[in-house]
Amino acid sequence: MEAIWNQYRNPILAAVGAVLIAFAFVIVVPETQQAVIIRTGEPVSVVNKFKPNQAFGSTGAGVWWRIPIIDRVEYVDRRVLNLDMEQQQVLSTDQLRLNVDAYARYRIIDPVRMVRSAGTLATVESQLGQILSSVVRQELGRRSFASLLTAERGTTMQNIRTLLDTQARNYGAQVIDVRIKRVDLPSGTPLESAFQRMKTARDQEALTIRANGQKNAQITRATAEAEAARIYAESFGKDPDFYDFYRAMQSYDATFGPDSPSNSQIIIDDGNDYLRQFRSGGN
């Protein structure tokens, strides 16, 4: 063995050196990564660049080449990435301090711009985290706490996503979605006072609704009574005798009917005009 090594040492070393040199020229780019080849500080090409609706397995990943020492390779994830925002305290329009947790989902769609503007994916994530915090404070600061519990919350999230995506494009990123994980009032006295203010506001709203309902009921009742009086007047004007009979029956019902006071007593003679409808002919 030693004799073989002594005899073929130089060819073996040359072959190993050639293999090492060949590997120095070759890079392997996985399906989940984009590779930006940077030559003397300037991006010159992208391997396996993200393209919308491109089938997995036909993206251009695999073996590629570079110039050793001169070329540097920056790998950028092609997948959808998560960005968690640190908890922020936001002052709402109804003067409530809210503890807000949010997150965003994004991907790098222009790795060359990312390298030129930020350099690395870690820098992009740091910058987007600061922008997300600022946009969340700006947008939620224009809303009330109650609005975040209604369908208006969806509009708020869309506005935050649009604003963040506009800023993210400067770093070659696309913001896909933004969500608020939770919005809480601070514990202790602020929380109790907020609940009390909310209860007072709801009580006032209930009183207003009840008052408007009573007002509308009175208007409806008065309108109906006026319409009834008009109809009665038209019908009674056509037959005065019937009107006189009808009014007498109403009076008798109020005086002698089941709803009249049980202890009421009336003493009149049979010739009294009040009882004329009981006499023959109503005279």
C-alpha positions as CSV (number, residue, x, y, z in Angstrom):
1,M,0.0,0.0,0.0
2,E,2.8,2.3,0.9
3,A,4.5,1.5,-2.4
4,I,1.3,2.4,-4.3
5,W,1.0,5.6,-2.4
6,N,4.6,6.5,-3.1
7,Q,4.2,5.6,-6.8
8,Y,0.8,7.4,-7.4
9,R,0.9,10.1,-4.7
10,N,1.1,13.1,-7.1
11,P,-1.7,11.9,-9.3
12,I,-3.9,11.2,-6.3
13,L,-3.2,14.6,-4.8
14,A,-3.9,16.2,-8.1
15,A,-7.2,14.4,-8.4
16,V,-8.3,15.4,-4.9
17,G,-7.3,19.0,-5.6
18,A,-9.3,19.0,-8.8
19,V,-12.4,17.6,-7.0
20,L,-12.1,20.3,-4.3
21,I,-11.7,23.0,-6.9
22,A,-14.7,21.7,-8.8
23,F,-16.8,21.8,-5.6
24,A,-15.7,25.3,-5.0
25,F,-17.3,26.3,-8.3
26,V,-20.5,24.4,-7.6
27,I,-23.5,25.4,-5.3
28,V,-26.6,23.4,-4.6
29,V,-29.8,25.4,-4.3
30,P,-32.8,23.6,-2.6
31,E,-36.4,24.0,-3.7
32,T,-37.2,26.1,-0.7
33,Q,-34.4,28.7,-1.2
34,Q,-33.5,31.5,-3.7
35,A,-29.8,32.0,-4.2
36,V,-28.5,35.5,-5.1
37,I,-25.0,35.5,-6.5
38,I,-23.2,38.6,-5.5
39,R,-20.1,39.5,-7.4
40,T,-17.8,42.2,-5.9
41,G,-20.8,43.5,-3.8
42,E,-23.3,43.7,-6.7
43,P,-26.1,41.0,-7.3
44,V,-25.6,39.6,-10.7
45,S,-28.0,36.7,-10.9
46,V,-30.7,34.8,-9.0
47,V,-31.1,31.1,-8.9
48,N,-34.6,29.6,-8.3
49,K,-36.3,33.0,-8.1
50,F,-39.9,33.0,-6.8
51,K,-42.6,33.2,-9.5
52,P,-46.3,33.1,-8.7
53,N,-48.2,29.9,-9.6
54,Q,-45.0,28.0,-10.5
55,A,-45.3,24.3,-10.0
56,F,-43.1,22.8,-7.3
57,G,-40.2,20.9,-8.8
58,S,-39.9,23.1,-11.9
59,T,-38.5,26.2,-10.4
60,G,-34.9,26.0,-11.4
61,A,-33.5,24.6,-8.1
62,G,-30.5,22.3,-8.2
63,V,-26.8,22.5,-9.1
64,W,-25.4,25.9,-10.2
65,W,-22.0,27.4,-10.5
66,R,-20.1,30.4,-9.2
67,I,-16.6,31.9,-9.3
68,P,-14.9,31.1,-6.0
69,I,-13.6,34.0,-3.9
70,I,-15.1,36.5,-6.3
71,D,-18.7,35.4,-6.0
72,R,-20.7,35.3,-2.7
73,V,-24.0,33.5,-2.4
74,E,-26.9,34.8,-0.3
75,Y,-29.7,32.3,0.3
76,V,-33.2,33.7,0.7
77,D,-36.2,31.6,1.7
78,R,-38.9,31.2,-0.9
79,R,-41.6,30.1,1.5
80,V,-44.2,32.2,3.3
81,L,-42.6,33.6,6.5
82,N,-44.1,34.7,9.8
83,L,-43.3,38.1,11.4
84,D,-44.4,38.4,15.1
85,M,-44.8,41.9,16.5
86,E,-43.8,42.6,20.0
87,Q,-46.7,43.6,22.2
88,Q,-47.5,47.3,21.8
89,Q,-49.6,49.6,23.9
90,V,-52.0,51.7,21.8
91,L,-54.2,54.6,22.8
92,S,-57.7,54.3,21.1
93,T,-60.0,57.2,20.2
94,D,-62.0,56.6,23.4
95,Q,-58.9,57.1,25.5
96,L,-58.3,53.5,26.3
97,R,-54.8,52.0,26.5
98,L,-54.8,48.7,24.7
99,N,-52.2,45.9,24.8
100,V,-52.0,44.7,21.2
101,D,-50.4,41.5,19.8
102,A,-50.2,41.1,16.0
103,Y,-48.4,39.1,13.4
104,A,-47.9,39.3,9.6
105,R,-47.2,36.7,6.9
106,Y,-44.9,37.7,4.0
107,R,-42.5,36.3,1.4
108,I,-39.5,37.6,-0.6
109,I,-40.5,38.1,-4.2
110,D,-37.6,40.3,-5.3
111,P,-34.4,38.9,-3.7
112,V,-32.1,41.3,-5.7
113,R,-33.9,44.4,-4.2
114,M,-33.8,42.7,-0.8
115,V,-30.0,42.3,-1.0
116,R,-29.5,45.8,-2.3
117,S,-31.7,47.5,0.3
118,A,-31.2,45.3,3.4
119,G,-28.5,42.8,2.7
120,T,-29.9,39.9,4.6
121,L,-33.3,38.4,5.5
122,A,-32.7,39.1,9.2
123,T,-32.4,42.8,8.5
124,V,-35.6,42.7,6.4
125,E,-37.4,41.0,9.3
126,S,-36.1,43.6,11.7
127,Q,-37.2,46.5,9.5
128,L,-40.6,45.0,8.8
129,G,-41.1,44.4,12.5
130,Q,-40.6,48.1,13.2
131,I,-42.9,49.2,10.4
132,L,-45.6,46.8,11.5
133,S,-45.5,48.2,15.0
134,S,-45.8,51.7,13.7
135,V,-48.6,50.9,11.3
136,V,-50.6,49.1,14.0
137,R,-50.3,52.0,16.4
138,Q,-51.2,54.5,13.6
139,E,-54.3,52.5,12.5
140,L,-55.7,51.4,15.8
141,G,-55.1,54.9,17.3
142,R,-57.8,56.0,14.9
143,R,-60.3,53.4,16.1
144,S,-62.4,52.9,19.3
145,F,-62.1,49.8,21.4
146,A,-65.7,48.8,20.6
147,S,-65.0,48.9,16.8
148,L,-62.4,46.1,17.2
149,L,-65.2,43.8,18.4
150,T,-67.3,44.3,15.3
151,A,-67.0,43.6,11.6
152,E,-65.1,46.9,11.3
153,R,-62.1,45.0,12.5
154,G,-61.7,43.3,9.1
155,T,-61.4,46.8,7.4
156,T,-58.8,47.7,10.0
157,M,-56.7,44.6,9.2
158,Q,-57.0,45.3,5.5
159,N,-55.7,48.9,5.9
160,I,-52.8,47.7,8.0
161,R,-51.9,45.0,5.4
162,T,-52.0,47.6,2.6
163,L,-49.8,50.1,4.4
164,L,-47.3,47.4,5.5
165,D,-47.2,45.9,2.0
166,T,-46.4,49.3,0.5
167,Q,-43.4,49.7,2.8
168,A,-42.3,46.0,2.4
169,R,-42.0,46.4,-1.4
170,N,-39.0,48.6,-0.8
171,Y,-37.3,45.5,0.6
172,G,-38.4,43.1,-2.1
173,A,-41.1,41.6,0.2
174,Q,-44.8,41.0,-0.3
175,V,-47.1,41.1,2.7
176,I,-49.8,38.4,2.3
177,D,-51.8,38.9,5.5
178,V,-51.8,40.7,8.8
179,R,-53.8,39.5,11.9
180,I,-54.3,40.8,15.4
181,K,-53.9,37.9,17.9
182,R,-55.4,39.7,20.8
183,V,-56.4,43.2,22.1
184,D,-56.6,43.5,25.8
185,L,-57.2,46.2,28.3
186,P,-54.5,46.6,30.9
187,S,-55.4,44.7,34.1
188,G,-56.4,46.6,37.3
189,T,-58.1,49.9,37.7
190,P,-57.9,50.9,33.9
191,L,-59.8,47.7,33.0
192,E,-62.5,48.3,35.6
193,S,-63.0,51.9,34.7
194,A,-63.2,51.0,31.0
195,F,-65.9,48.4,31.7
196,Q,-67.8,51.0,33.7
197,R,-67.6,53.5,30.9
198,M,-68.8,50.9,28.4
199,K,-71.7,50.0,30.7
200,T,-72.7,53.6,31.1
201,A,-72.5,54.2,27.3
202,R,-74.7,51.1,26.7
203,D,-77.2,52.2,29.3
204,Q,-77.5,55.6,27.7
205,E,-77.9,54.0,24.3
206,A,-80.6,51.8,25.7
207,L,-82.4,54.8,27.1
208,T,-82.2,56.6,23.8
209,I,-83.6,53.6,21.9
210,R,-86.4,53.2,24.4
211,A,-87.3,56.9,24.2
212,N,-87.3,56.8,20.5
213,G,-89.5,53.8,20.6
214,Q,-92.0,55.5,22.9
215,K,-92.0,58.6,20.7
216,N,-92.6,56.5,17.5
217,A,-95.4,54.6,19.3
218,Q,-97.1,57.8,20.4
219,I,-96.8,59.2,16.8
220,T,-98.3,56.0,15.4
221,R,-101.1,55.9,18.0
222,A,-102.0,59.5,17.4
223,T,-102.0,59.0,13.6
224,A,-104.2,56.0,14.0
225,E,-106.6,57.8,16.3
226,A,-106.8,60.7,13.9
227,E,-107.5,58.4,11.0
228,A,-110.2,56.6,13.0
229,A,-111.8,60.0,14.0
230,R,-111.8,61.0,10.3
231,I,-113.4,57.7,9.3
232,Y,-116.0,58.0,12.1
233,A,-116.7,61.6,11.2
234,E,-117.3,60.7,7.6
235,S,-119.5,57.8,8.4
236,F,-121.5,59.5,11.2
237,G,-122.0,62.5,9.0
238,K,-124.0,60.3,6.6
239,D,-126.3,59.1,9.4
240,P,-126.6,61.4,12.5
241,D,-129.1,59.1,14.2
242,F,-126.7,56.2,14.0
243,Y,-123.9,58.4,15.4
244,D,-126.2,59.4,18.4
245,F,-127.0,55.7,19.0
246,Y,-123.3,54.7,18.8
247,R,-122.2,57.3,21.2
248,A,-125.0,56.3,23.7
249,M,-123.9,52.7,23.5
250,Q,-120.3,53.7,24.3
251,S,-121.5,55.7,27.3
252,Y,-123.7,52.8,28.6
253,D,-120.7,50.5,28.2
254,A,-118.5,52.8,30.2
255,T,-121.2,53.2,32.9
256,F,-122.7,49.8,33.2
257,G,-120.2,47.5,31.5
258,P,-117.8,45.1,33.1
259,D,-115.0,47.7,33.2
260,S,-117.1,50.3,35.1
261,P,-116.6,50.8,38.9
262,S,-118.5,48.1,40.8
263,N,-119.7,50.4,43.4
264,S,-121.1,53.1,41.1
265,Q,-124.8,53.9,41.5
266,I,-127.0,56.1,39.3
267,I,-130.5,57.1,40.4
268,I,-132.6,58.7,37.6
269,D,-136.2,58.4,36.5
270,D,-137.3,56.6,33.4
271,G,-138.0,59.8,31.7
272,N,-134.4,61.0,31.9
273,D,-132.9,61.8,28.5
274,Y,-129.8,59.7,29.3
275,L,-131.9,56.5,28.9
276,R,-133.7,57.6,25.7
277,Q,-132.1,54.7,23.7
278,F,-134.0,52.2,25.9
279,R,-137.3,53.8,25.1
280,S,-139.1,52.8,21.9
281,G,-137.8,54.8,18.9
282,G,-135.0,56.3,21.0
283,N,-137.0,59.4,21.9
